[in-house]
Amino acid sequence: MYTTAVIIILCYLLVIFFVYFNQRNLLYHPFENNYNSDEANFPYEEIYIPTSNGNNLKAWFHKKNLEKKKTLVFFHGNAGNLKNRIYKLNLIKDFDINFLIVAYRGFSGNKGKPTEEGLYEDAKYTLDWLRKQKISDDQIIIYGESLGTAISVEVAQNKKFAGIILESPFTSMVEAGKHYYFYLPVSLLLKDRYQTLDKLKNIKIPILVMHGKKDKIVPFIMGKKVYENANSPKFSYFPDNDDHMMDYNEDLLKTLNTFLKTIS
């Protein structure tokens, strides 16, 4: 009996050890690719956004009119490359906006390894680059997808952007981690915490929260909680049958279009 207990404890400690030292490999998946067969049906300029550490960030810039139209900045999720978002961009391009989508360090061939602080820095470099193009904050719309929602909330705190869109957001990585690793002391082990819920009080611009009720990765209750804790003016889109990667159908596009018109 004593020997069995010791073995169980040792196995549990080994699991903790493995998860702690491999947690960023479990969280970030830059080489996981889907939707690669999609072809971009919009013109764009491939640019490289400079950073202070020399790890320039690959980005695509679709420009209609930088002076007269707002610019949407797209911060993607924790997996895949820029091509994985083409199916969304092919539809976003029909809105009366410019857009910029950027790949984080370690993604889409960029040098470096992703961390919470590192991705925050990448987002800030991206916004600084836009400002150097003479695009003011009130002409910028922030769009976050999954992990990108936490990055979006971080950089939008106390800023006067035109608005912010959160697709499939989570309350914090601690809570998300507990959902998957309920048997581990997640709050003690986790390095990258992404505390979105704590930062929402500092978001004082129009916000649209979108989350599918059948999300199998981030529980819908998290997206609902993000919406409930957001400041007004706030808008929501909670389709009954959407999973984590939301269906870019007519209803979603109509919701996006209405929000964009609201903040124009």
N, C-alpha and C positions, 0 to 999 in steps of 0.2 A: 504493500500500500504506500509506504513511504517512498520507495523507489519510483513508483508510478507518478506520484505527486511531483517529485523532483524532475522527472522527465518532462512532464506537462509544463512546469514552470520554465524549464530551460528552453523548450520549444517556443513558448510564448515570448520569452526574451529574445530569441533568435528572430522571430517575426518582427518584433519592435525594432531590433537592430537593422534588419533588412529594409524595412519601410523608412526608417529615419534617414539612412544613408542613400536611399534610392528614390526619395519622395519626389524630386524634381523630374526624374525620368518617368514617374507615374503620372505627374501632373501635366507636363508639356510634351506634345507629340508633333514636332515640326515635320516629320517625314511621313505622317499618315495622310495619304492623298485620296480624295474622292472627286468626282465630277470633272476629271481631267479631260474628258471628251468634249466639253463645252468650248465653243469658239467665241471670242469676244466680238460683239457686233457694234462696238463703240470705239471711236478713236481715243487714243491715250498716249501720253508721253511717259516713257519709263525714266524715272529720275532716281537719284541717290541722295538722300538727306544726310548731311554731315553731322557727326556727333563729336563730342570732345575727346572720346577715346579712339577715334579713327575708324570705328566700325560703322561705316555708312549704311543707311537703311534703304533697301529697295522699295520703291513705291510706284504706283501708277496714277497719273494725273489726267483727268478728263476735264477739259476746259471748254466752256461755252462763252462766258463773258465774266471775267473776274471782277470787273468794276460794278456791273449791274445785277449780277446774280449771286446768290449765296453759295457757299462751298461746304459740302458735306464731307467730314473726315471719318473714315471707316476704320475702326479698330476691331480686328478679327478675333476669333476664339483661340483655343489652346492647341488646335491641330491643323495640319495642312499648310498649304502655301497660297499665294495670291490667286492662282488659277482656280482653286477650290471655290472661290466666291464669284466666278464669272457669271454663273446662272443668276445671281442676285444683281450684279452690276449691269447685266444686259437689260434688266427692267428698271433699275434705278436711273439709268441714263435717259429714260423717257421723261423724267421729271425736269422741271425748269431750273436746274441747279448744276453747278460744277461738282466734281467729287474727287477726293484723294483717298486711296487705300494704301496703307503702309504695312510692311512686314517687320516684325520685331527682330531683335537680335536672335540669331540661331534659326530663324525661319527664312524660307525662300532663298537660301544660299548666303544669307547674311552671317558675318562672323559673330562670335560670342555665344554665350549660353544664357537662356532666359531665367530671370529671377523676378520677384515682385518689384523690387526697387529698380531693376534694370528696365523693365517694361514701362514703368512710370516715366523713367528718363527718356525712353524712346518716344513716348507720346508727347512729352514736353518739347523735345527737339523738333518733332513734326509740326507742332503748333507754332513754335518759334520760326520755323522755315516758312510757314504760310504768312506769318506777320511780315517777314522780310519781302514777301511778294506783294506787300501793301494790302493784305486782306485783314481787315480789323475783326476783333472778336465778335462783334455783333453781326458779322456776315458769315460766321462759322456755325455749322450744325454738327454736333458730336453724335456719332453712331457707334454703339458698342454691341458686339455679338458675343454672347456667352461670356467667356473670360474677359473679352473686351469691354463688357459692361462695367466691370470693376475698375478697369483702367480709365474708362470714360468718366466715371463718377469721381475718381481721384483728381483728374486734371480739370474737371468742370467746377470744382469747389470754389465758391466765392468769385466766380468769373461771370462775365456778362455775354456769354455766347448766345446765339439766336435761340437755341434749343438743344435738347438732348434726347436721343432715342435709345432705349435699352431693349435688346432682343434676347429673351431667355436669360434674365439675370438671376443671380443668387445673392443671398443675404451676406454671406461671408464664406470663405473657403473652410473655416473651422467647422461651420454648420454643415457644409456640403461634405466635408471629410467624415464627419460623424455619421452621415447617412450611409456612406460606403464602408467605413471602418469602425462600426459601432463598438467593436470589441477591443479597440485600442484607445489609449489616452491621447486623442488627436490634438486637443488644445495644448498639450505639453510638447508634442513632437513637431508640430507644423512650423515650418520656416516662413512660407509665403501665405499670409493670412487673408489678404484682400477683404478688409472689413467694410464692405459697401454700406450696410445698414447704418453704421455709426456716422457715415459721412453724408447721408442724404439730407440732413438738416442744413448742410452748407450748399445745397443745390437750389438756387433761387431763380431758375429760368424754367420756361415751359418744358415739361417732360412727358414722353410717351413710353409706356411700358407695354411690351408685347411678350406673351408667354402662352405656349400651348398647354392645354389642360392634361394632355397625355404624354408630357415630357418624361422620358425614362432616364434622363441623365441628371437634370436639375429639377427637383420636385416643383410642381406648379405652385404649391403653397409658398415657396420662396419668392417667386415673381409677384404673387398677390401681396405678400408682405412688403416687398419693395414699393409697390404701388401705394399701399395703405400708408406707408411712412413718408412718402414723398410730399414735398410742398406743392401747393397749387400755384399756377394752373397745371393740372395733370390730366392725362388721357390714358386710356387703356385699350388693349385689344387682346382678348383671351378666348381664342377659338377652341371649341370642344374637342376636336380630333387631331390637333397638331402635336407633333413630337418636338424634340429639342431643336432640330433644324427645321424651322417653321416653313410651311408651304407658302411660297411667294405667289399666292393666287390673287384673284380679283379683289377679294375682301381685304386682304392685307395691303395691297397696293392702294386701294381706296382710302384705307386708314392712314397710310403714310402721306398720301396726297393731301388729305384734309388737314393733317398736322402741319405739313409744310406750308400750306396756304394760311393757316392760323398764325404762323410765326413770320410770315412774309411782310 
